[in-house]
Amino acid sequence: MPQSREIIFEFQRVGGYVKVSAIDTQTSAEVSIVGPPSAGQVQLERLAVRKLEYVLAKRATGQRGGLLA
């Protein structure tokens, strides 16, 4: 991901876990991950960024995820 890209993180404690949302400010793409609070903020942010990079790369190639019924 380019260094100039800005990502907004949101942390929500839900019961025994933490939900982390990562939003790319350029594309408004948003992803969420869930992890244990013991993982720490930096590790959870890294995981959310990796998922966001995956989603943005998939969008760039025109691939779509999900199930069609």
Secondary structure per residue as TSV (DSSP state, phi and psi in degrees):
chain	resnum	aa	ss	phi	psi
A	1	M	-	360.0	135.2
A	2	P	-	-59.5	148.4
A	3	Q	T	-64.9	-25.9
A	4	S	T	-78.5	-7.9
A	5	R	-	-72.6	134.0
A	6	E	-	-104.7	133.6
A	7	I	E	-123.7	132.0
A	8	I	E	-100.7	131.6
A	9	F	E	-110.0	142.0
A	10	E	E	-129.4	127.9
A	11	F	E	-111.6	130.7
A	12	Q	E	-130.5	123.4
A	13	R	E	-83.1	122.7
A	14	V	E	-128.4	102.1
A	15	G	T	61.0	-123.7
A	16	G	T	-93.6	15.3
A	17	Y	E	-140.6	173.1
A	18	V	E	-120.4	130.1
A	19	K	E	-98.5	127.6
A	20	V	E	-116.9	124.3
A	21	S	E	-107.0	137.5
A	22	A	E	-122.1	125.7
A	23	I	E	-120.5	125.9
A	24	D	E	-83.6	122.4
A	25	T	T	-71.9	-23.0
A	26	Q	T	-78.5	-39.1
A	27	T	T	-109.6	-9.9
A	28	S	-	63.5	16.6
A	29	A	-	-70.2	138.9
A	30	E	E	-132.5	137.0
A	31	V	E	-131.6	159.0
A	32	S	E	-133.2	146.9
A	33	I	E	-133.7	162.8
A	34	V	E	-129.0	137.4
A	35	G	E	-153.7	171.4
A	36	P	-	-76.3	145.6
A	37	P	G	-59.7	-26.7
A	38	S	G	-69.4	-14.5
A	39	A	G	-67.2	-29.1
A	40	G	-	91.1	152.3
A	41	Q	H	-62.5	-44.6
A	42	V	H	-63.0	-44.8
A	43	Q	H	-65.5	-40.7
A	44	L	H	-67.1	-38.8
A	45	E	H	-62.8	-43.5
A	46	R	H	-58.6	-44.5
A	47	L	H	-63.9	-41.6
A	48	A	H	-64.6	-39.6
A	49	V	H	-64.6	-41.7
A	50	R	H	-60.9	-41.6
A	51	K	H	-67.2	-40.4
A	52	L	H	-63.1	-42.9
A	53	E	H	-59.9	-41.0
A	54	Y	H	-61.4	-47.1
A	55	V	H	-64.5	-43.1
A	56	L	H	-65.5	-38.9
A	57	A	H	-65.6	-39.2
A	58	K	H	-65.2	-42.0
A	59	R	H	-63.4	-38.2
A	60	A	H	-64.3	-30.1
A	61	T	T	-92.4	-0.4
A	62	G	T	82.1	4.8
A	63	Q	-	-78.5	146.1
A	64	R	-	-124.2	143.4
A	65	G	-	-95.6	179.6
A	66	G	S	103.9	-179.3
A	67	L	-	-119.0	133.0
A	68	L	-	-102.6	132.3
A	69	A	-	-119.9	360.0
